[in-house]
């Protein structure tokens, strides 16, 4: 009989989504308020739209991580396989 830590898989993926979302949100907020375009050929308007997309994408990743955390509460801790 083999025991598999099933809930740990969901929790680790939840952490990955949440941490990645925090990194992207911080980068997006930096680009919105402080950062300048990395190329001289990118207009500021397009740069701010891209930075806004980064913030929204990061928030979506954080929300996905939180949803995975909530779902992991309903998953059994250990599965036993034969």
N, C-alpha and C positions, 0 to 999 in steps of 0.2 A: 504494500500500500504506500502511495506516494502523497505527501502533503505539499500543497502549493499555497503560498501566501497570496491570496487573490486580491484582498483589499489594498495591499501595499502597491500593487501595480496601478490602481486608480489614484491613490494618494500621490505617488511619484509623478504621474502625468499631470495631476492637478497642480503640483508645485512647479513643474516645468512651464505650464501655461501661465501661471500667476507671475513667476519671476520674469519670464520673457516679456509679459505684458508690462510689468513695471519698468523694465529697461527701455522698452519702446516708447512708453509714455514720457519718461524723463528725457529721452532723446528728442521726441517731438516737441515737448515744451521748451527745451533748449533752443531748438530750431525756430520756434515761433517767436520767442522773446529776445534771444541773444544772438543766435547763429546767423551767419550770412551764407548766401549761396556758395556752393563749392566750385562753381564755374562762373565765369564772368558773363556767360551767354544765357544764363537762366534769369528771367525777370523775377523781381521780388514777389509779384502777385502769384506766379506759378509756384514759387518756393513756399509761400505761406499756405497755399492749397495742399501741397505735398506734406508739409509739417502738420497740418490739420488732419490729413489722412493718417499719419503716423500716430497721432494722439487717439483717434477713434479706433484704429487697429489695436493699439495697446490696451485700451479699455475693453475691447471685445475679447482679447486674450485673457485679461483678468477675470471678466465675467465667466468665460468658459472654464477657467480654472476653479472658480467658486462653484459652478454647477457640477463639475466633476467631483469636488469635495462633498457636496450634498448627496450626490449619487452614491459615493463610496460608503456612506453611512448605511445604505440599504443592501450592500453587498456583503456576503459572508466573509469573515476574517480568513478562514482557511478552507480550502477544498481538498477533499481526499479522493485520489484516483487509484484505481486498481490496476 
